[in-house]
């Protein structure tokens, strides 16, 4: 007999049938050899499916779970499918998914050292692993936030306030940040929120270099109010790694805060085959990396790491009488390193997976994506109707199909999804619609990938 919550006592009472039903669903989902793409059911049914569901007495877990499983989930494209080649896919490990359920079941939070020292110490161990991979000093540190957008905002807030203080500028004085035209959209949004103007550096071949930054600064009428530069280690659209070493040299010369957006690509720091492309990363004042992308953690988890975390603490710490108890001299409070207070322990699932499988497994998984990308690129070059826009550095391929226009690319994407062969999404390059393929899931085979390539 299904227990339907009638009051607060029932809502918090253990229901063995509900637990078994939900856990059975989770177990079956985890046992899938290949996660289906889904996402093709008729979304026009949503209004009728959801109508009058919120009632005084509730509908019970069985009806709710059935509705999700048989209807709602079929209208969601699974980002963890090995046939998901659009945007930036996801491929959370089984260990990370299971431990994420532990985190939820235990109501684990990660606000302060006072309340969650065990969880935070584990998160910090994962952060140190990432910081060490980047070559930052042992004193570097940070926190996990919800995603790259929040991480970039947190870091650029520290850059703004720290540089204003160091330069004896007024609190509201005009400051600017140098970015390339390939910088992620979250950088533009963060600068807008922070009331910072962007100094856009024109690049050759869509790759930011120190020379381009130097020329822009030298030709600008007011270079003195440029306080920082943002480089990208793996652009979201094409996977291009900026010339980090030369940018770092110019940043040092002009006393600029050097921030690296590595949300997607910085995971490849763990891949020896491409590690030389990241030379200069170790000079960053701050960087971000999203474990929920190429480090195989569940959504939502992004790390923001500072060379000098004390600077971030001075900027982000929230002060209130009821919070005074949290600020012991040796406490490490994640709420001090980004614009958040309440937070779940977002880094724990990644930490659990990392210590479960070991670092070699991560290196192997990332290298497999890079290798697959190069295999696919070689095959595509054999087709006279396809032109690669550039040689892939990481795991993204941009291409043009001869005589195709925007409608053709959209049709290609729609047909692949409808047939459940792949999920792809066209992109743009120099104002022109192009094809784009992203390979991230270690279970993606060459056959799966080539099935998505236009003939």
Helices and strands as residue ranges (DSSP letters): H 8-11, H 16-30, G 43-45, H 46-50, H 61-70, G 72-75, H 94-105, H 113-134, E 141-145, H 148-166, E 176-180, H 185-193, E 197-201, H 210-219, G 223-225, E 226-232, H 244-253, E 257-261, G 265-270, G 275-278, G 281-283, E 286-289, E 302-306, H 309-316, G 321-326, G 334-336, H 348-357, H 359-381, E 386-388, E 396-401, H 406-418, E 427-429, E 432-438, H 446-451
